[in-house]
């Protein structure tokens, strides 16, 4: 699935694309973390939001 800027919801919110500024802004606000922390966690566990949230809780 490509990252469509016109479809921001549903399946598009299951992945975090750290190469898109608007997604980095959205996810850092949603998760209450810095950009560097977001990039570190996504690099470690992958782009799936459920995995990122789980990693931040542990």
N, C-alpha and C positions, 0 to 999 in steps of 0.2 A: 504494500500500500504506500503510495506516495504521500508526502506531507502537503496537503492542500490547504492553502491559507484561507480558502473560501468555506471550508468545512471544519470549523473549530468546535468539536464536541464529540460525544460518543466514542467511537473507536480511535479518533485522533488524540483523545486524552488518555489512552492506555500506554502511550509511549512519550518519552521526553527527548526532543531533538535539541541537543545542546549547540547545534550549529545555526539555530534560528534565534535571533535576539529576543523576539516577542515571546518565544517559549521559555527562554531562560528567565526573563522578567516574570512571567506568569508563575513558573514553578518555584522560583526563589521566594515569591510572595506567598504562595499557597503553602509551602513547606516551612517557611520561616527560617531559611538558611541562606548563606552567602552563595554567590556565583561559584566561587572556588570550591566550596563544599559540595555543591550540586554536581559540578564536573567530576570531582573526585569519586563521589558515590556512583554516579552513572558509569564512570570508567571501570569501577570495581565490580558492580553487580549487573550492569547493562541498562538499557533504556526503559524497561517496563516499569510503570509507576508503582505497581504492587511490590516489586522487588526493591525499589528505591525507598518506599515507605517502610518496608520491613527492616531494611538495613539501618535506617535512621532511628527506629525504635529500639534496636538492640545495642 
